[in-house]
């Protein structure tokens, strides 16, 4: 009996690769897009051509590094399966990098899309979601990109880099988007992406074989959502203000006016924001304190940077500029009546009883909500040149 028992236990570890999936049988999807087609949804998948990406000799360069396939249905799940009528391999989405939603579809509501995606057991949640601004998701996924062979990888890396060193973009993953939709007192945002140039020429291989591509992809603005529907856009300055408020600025560049005329570029090297809610006599308020450390990056004016008074004047000018950037984001959010900053969450943390009593009419209160912004800027370094070259040359 013992021997039989041991034999059965050993056999359990010798089952082999019964659930294996051969690479030759899979079409690896790195990008996926959704467009509205009548009362149905068109699903576009961007598939990697492994032979083109991996090969360095022989037939390399004869085909494009990716291919796209489309199918239309009333549900996403059905549309993905219908792609099997075009692709010789089964679509495998575990390595998805970017999910593109058309602006038209986003204005009608993204909940059905998110439900279909989040239930798919093959998909992870580490991909980014973007909105195709002024175009379709299909057109975005059809654009071939320079530097990065696989366009979806390019979109993924560009979004990460632009948020890291420029700040007007926001990385939004699937789980973050779903969480914002379900959270009381906070509305979601998604970064927008545009096609600059001629989309009809962007899908040709010649688009990446010349110095100046005929079509490129560029991130532009941040989409504002009221519940699950797109209602407006933040421009570049307002998007940067949004990131300041939610403490999501790692580094960026801005400019400020010099006391004697001209401008100066300042690099933000450190940023910290503290947001606090408060309820005074039944009236909610928000306090936003922003602290920035900046370096002088470029001087296009006559100024004595060695003089501490000049630095103090520059810091005051920079504080006004940051305050204006933040206020522009707040005013745009109030105009569209969307609490994208999580001010409602801050009020809940400050006074849960007040929030539970007033959360149903929070949108009406948000429009007139007092937001007190305090910006503090410290200039730390002047760069490798202490004095202004403009001033020295004129002297």
C-alpha positions in Angstrom: 0.0 0.0 0.0 2.8 2.4 0.8 4.6 1.6 -2.5 1.4 2.2 -4.4 0.8 5.5 -2.6 4.3 6.7 -3.3 3.9 5.7 -6.9 0.7 7.8 -7.3 2.4 10.8 -5.6 5.4 10.6 -8.0 3.1 10.3 -11.0 1.5 13.6 -10.0 4.9 15.3 -10.6 5.3 13.7 -14.0 2.2 15.1 -15.8 4.3 16.9 -18.4 3.3 20.1 -20.2 -0.4 19.3 -20.6 -1.3 23.0 -20.6 1.6 24.2 -22.8 1.2 26.9 -25.5 3.7 26.8 -28.2 5.0 30.2 -29.4 4.4 29.2 -33.0 0.7 28.9 -32.2 0.3 32.4 -30.6 -0.1 35.9 -32.0 1.4 38.1 -29.3 -0.7 41.3 -28.9 1.2 44.3 -27.6 -1.5 46.9 -28.4 -5.2 46.9 -28.4 -7.7 49.6 -29.5 -11.5 50.1 -29.3 -13.6 52.2 -31.7 -17.4 52.7 -32.1 -18.9 51.2 -35.2 -22.7 51.9 -35.2 -24.1 50.1 -32.1 -21.1 47.8 -32.0 -17.4 48.0 -30.9 -14.5 47.4 -33.3 -11.5 45.8 -31.6 -8.1 46.4 -33.2 -5.0 44.3 -32.1 -1.4 45.1 -32.9 0.5 41.8 -33.3 4.3 41.4 -33.2 5.9 39.8 -36.3 8.6 37.8 -34.4 10.6 37.0 -37.5 11.0 40.7 -38.4 11.8 41.9 -34.8 14.2 39.1 -34.0 16.0 38.6 -37.3 19.1 40.7 -38.1 20.0 39.1 -41.4 18.4 37.6 -44.5 14.7 38.7 -44.8 14.9 41.4 -42.2 13.4 44.6 -43.5 11.1 43.0 -46.0 8.0 43.2 -43.8 6.7 45.5 -41.0 7.6 44.7 -37.4 3.9 44.6 -36.5 0.5 43.8 -38.1 -3.0 44.9 -37.1 -6.2 42.9 -37.3 -9.8 44.2 -36.7 -13.1 42.6 -35.8 -16.5 44.1 -34.9 -19.1 42.8 -32.5 -21.4 43.8 -29.7 -19.0 42.4 -27.1 -15.2 42.6 -26.8 -14.9 38.9 -26.1 -16.6 38.0 -29.3 -14.7 40.4 -31.4 -11.4 39.0 -30.1 -12.4 35.5 -31.1 -13.6 36.7 -34.5 -10.0 37.8 -35.3 -9.2 34.1 -35.6 -10.9 34.3 -39.1 -8.0 36.6 -40.2 -5.0 35.6 -38.0 -3.5 32.1 -38.4 -2.6 32.2 -34.7 -4.6 32.8 -31.5 -4.4 36.3 -30.1 -2.4 36.2 -26.8 -2.7 39.4 -24.7 -0.6 38.7 -21.6 2.1 41.0 -22.9 -0.2 44.0 -23.7 1.6 47.3 -23.4 -1.0 49.9 -24.4 -4.8 50.1 -24.6 -6.2 52.8 -26.9 -9.8 54.1 -26.6 -11.2 56.4 -29.3 -12.5 59.8 -28.1 -15.9 59.0 -29.7 -16.3 55.9 -27.6 -15.0 57.5 -24.5 -17.6 60.1 -24.6 -20.3 57.4 -24.6 -18.8 55.6 -21.6 -15.9 53.2 -21.0 -17.5 50.9 -18.4 -18.4 48.1 -20.9 -14.9 48.1 -22.2 -13.3 48.0 -18.8 -15.6 45.1 -17.7 -14.7 43.0 -20.8 -10.9 43.7 -20.3 -10.8 43.2 -16.5 -12.5 39.8 -16.8 -10.0 38.4 -19.3 -7.8 36.0 -17.3 -5.0 36.3 -19.9 -4.5 40.0 -19.4 -2.4 41.5 -16.7 -3.0 45.0 -15.4 0.5 46.5 -16.1 -0.4 48.2 -19.4 -1.3 51.8 -19.9 -4.7 53.2 -21.0 -4.8 56.2 -23.4 -7.5 58.1 -25.4 -7.1 58.6 -29.1 -7.7 62.4 -29.4 -9.4 63.5 -32.6 -8.8 60.2 -34.3 -9.6 56.5 -34.0 -7.8 53.9 -32.0 -7.3 51.9 -35.3 -5.4 54.8 -36.9 -3.2 55.2 -33.8 -2.2 51.5 -33.8 -1.5 51.6 -37.5 1.2 54.2 -37.2 4.8 52.9 -37.6 7.3 54.6 -35.3 11.0 55.4 -35.6 13.6 54.4 -32.9 11.3 51.8 -31.4 10.4 49.1 -33.9 7.2 48.1 -32.1 4.8 51.1 -31.9 3.1 49.9 -28.7 6.5 49.8 -26.9 7.2 53.3 -28.2 3.9 54.6 -26.8 4.5 52.8 -23.5 8.1 54.2 -23.1 7.2 57.7 -24.3 4.4 58.0 -21.7 6.8 56.9 -18.9 9.5 59.3 -20.0 7.2 62.3 -20.6 5.7 61.9 -17.1 9.1 61.6 -15.6 10.9 64.6 -17.1 8.1 66.9 -18.5 5.0 66.3 -16.3 1.9 67.1 -18.4 1.1 63.4 -18.9 -0.3 60.8 -16.5 0.4 57.1 -16.5 -2.9 55.3 -15.9 -3.1 51.6 -15.6 -6.2 49.5 -15.7 -6.5 48.8 -12.0 -6.0 52.5 -11.2 -8.7 53.5 -13.7 -11.2 51.1 -12.3 -10.3 52.2 -8.7 -10.9 55.9 -9.6 -14.3 55.0 -11.2 -15.4 53.2 -8.0 -14.0 55.8 -5.5 -16.4 58.4 -4.2 -15.0 61.9 -4.3 -12.6 61.3 -7.2 -13.1 61.3 -11.0 -10.6 59.6 -13.4 -8.3 61.1 -16.0 -6.6 59.5 -19.0 -3.8 60.9 -21.1 -4.6 61.7 -24.8 -2.6 60.8 -27.8 -2.7 62.4 -31.3 -1.5 61.7 -34.8 0.6 64.5 -36.1 0.8 64.4 -39.9 -0.9 62.2 -42.5 -2.4 59.0 -41.0 -2.7 57.4 -44.4 1.1 57.5 -44.8 2.0 56.6 -41.2 1.3 52.9 -41.8 3.8 52.6 -44.6 7.3 51.3 -44.0 8.7 54.5 -45.6 7.4 56.3 -42.6 10.4 55.0 -40.6 13.0 55.0 -43.4 13.3 58.8 -43.7 14.6 61.5 -41.4 11.2 63.3 -41.2 8.4 60.8 -40.8 5.1 61.7 -42.5 3.1 60.8 -39.3 4.1 60.6 -35.7 2.4 59.9 -32.4 2.4 62.6 -29.7 0.8 62.7 -26.3 -1.5 65.7 -26.0 -3.5 66.8 -23.0 -5.4 64.9 -20.3 -9.0 63.7 -20.7 -11.5 64.5 -18.0 -14.1 61.9 -17.1 -17.4 62.4 -15.2 -18.0 58.9 -13.9 -17.1 56.9 -17.0 -17.8 59.5 -19.8 -15.2 61.9 -21.3 -16.4 65.5 -20.8 -13.4 67.7 -21.5 -9.7 68.1 -21.9 -6.9 69.7 -19.9 -4.3 71.5 -22.0 -0.5 71.2 -21.4 -0.3 73.8 -18.6 -3.5 72.6 -16.9 -2.2 69.0 -17.1 1.0 70.1 -15.4 -1.1 71.8 -12.7 -3.1 68.6 -12.2 0.2 66.7 -11.6 1.4 69.3 -9.1 -1.8 69.0 -7.0 -1.7 65.2 -6.9 2.0 65.2 -6.1 3.0 63.5 -9.4 5.7 65.9 -10.6 9.2 64.3 -10.6 10.9 66.9 -12.8 9.9 69.5 -15.4 11.0 72.8 -17.0 9.3 76.1 -16.8 10.1 79.7 -17.4 9.6 82.9 -15.5 10.0 86.6 -16.2 13.1 88.4 -15.1 12.8 91.7 -13.1 14.4 93.8 -15.8 12.7 92.1 -18.8 13.4 88.9 -20.6 12.9 85.3 -19.4 14.7 82.6 -17.5 14.2 78.8 -17.7 14.0 77.0 -14.4 14.3 73.2 -13.9 12.2 71.6 -11.2 14.4 69.0 -9.5 12.3 68.3 -6.5 8.5 68.7 -5.8 6.3 67.9 -2.8 2.6 68.6 -2.4 0.5 68.2 0.7 -3.3 68.4 0.2 -5.6 68.7 3.2 -9.3 69.0 3.6 -11.1 70.9 6.3 -14.7 71.6 7.3 -15.3 75.0 9.1 -18.8 75.6 10.4 -20.2 73.2 7.9 -18.2 74.7 5.0 -15.6 72.5 3.3 -12.2 73.9 2.2 -9.1 72.5 0.6 -5.5 73.6 1.3 -2.8 72.7 -1.2 0.8 73.4 -0.2 3.4 73.0 -2.9 7.2 73.1 -2.3 9.6 73.2 -5.2 13.3 73.1 -5.5 14.6 74.5 -8.8 17.8 75.1 -10.7 18.6 77.8 -13.2 18.6 76.2 -16.6 18.9 79.1 -19.1 19.1 82.9 -18.8 17.8 85.2 -21.5 17.9 88.5 -19.7 20.3 90.9 -17.8 20.5 89.9 -14.2 23.1 89.6 -11.4 22.6 86.0 -10.2 25.2 86.5 -7.5 23.0 89.0 -5.8 20.7 87.3 -3.2 18.0 90.0 -3.9 17.8 88.9 -7.5 17.3 85.3 -6.4 14.5 86.3 -4.0 12.8 88.2 -6.8 13.1 85.2 -9.1 11.7 82.9 -6.4 8.6 85.2 -6.0 8.1 85.3 -9.7 8.4 81.5 -10.0 5.9 81.1 -7.1 3.3 83.2 -9.0 3.8 81.1 -12.1 3.3 77.8 -10.3 0.2 79.2 -8.5 -1.2 80.3 -11.9 -0.5 76.8 -13.4 -2.3 75.1 -10.5 -5.2 77.5 -10.5 -5.8 76.9 -14.2 -6.2 73.2 -13.6 -8.6 73.8 -10.7 -10.7 76.2 -12.8 -10.9 73.8 -15.7 -12.0 71.0 -13.4 -14.7 73.2 -11.9 -15.9 74.3 -15.3 -16.4 70.6 -16.2 -17.7 69.8 -12.7 -15.3 66.9 -12.2 -13.3 66.3 -9.0 -10.2 64.8 -10.6 -7.9 65.8 -7.7 -9.6 63.8 -5.0 -10.8 66.8 -3.0 -13.8 64.8 -2.0 -11.5 62.1 -0.5 -9.7 64.8 1.4 -12.9 66.1 2.9 -13.9 62.5 3.8 -10.6 62.0 5.6 -11.0 65.3 7.5 -14.7 64.8 8.5 -16.3 61.5 7.6 -19.6 62.5 9.2 -19.9 65.6 7.0 -18.9 63.6 3.9 -21.5 60.9 4.5 -24.2 63.5 4.9 -23.2 65.6 1.9 -21.6 63.2 -0.6 -24.8 63.0 -2.8 -24.6 66.7 -3.6 -20.8 67.0 -3.7 -20.7 68.0 -7.3 -22.7 71.1 -6.5 -20.4 72.0 -3.6 -17.3 71.2 -5.7 -18.1 74.0 -8.1 -17.9 76.7 -5.4 -15.3 74.9 -3.2 -12.6 77.3 -1.8 -9.2 76.0 -2.7 -6.3 77.7 -1.0 -3.0 77.2 -2.8 0.4 78.1 -1.3 3.4 77.6 -3.5 7.0 77.9 -2.1 10.0 77.9 -4.5 13.6 77.7 -3.6 16.4 78.2 -6.3 19.3 75.9 -5.3 21.8 76.0 -8.2 22.8 78.4 -10.9 24.4 76.0 -13.3 28.1 75.9 -14.4 28.0 79.7 -15.3 27.2 82.0 -12.4 26.6 85.3 -14.2 24.3 86.0 -17.1 26.1 85.7 -20.4 23.7 88.2 -21.9 24.7 90.8 -19.3 28.5 90.1 -19.7 28.4 90.4 -23.5 26.5 93.7 -23.4 29.1 95.1 -21.0 
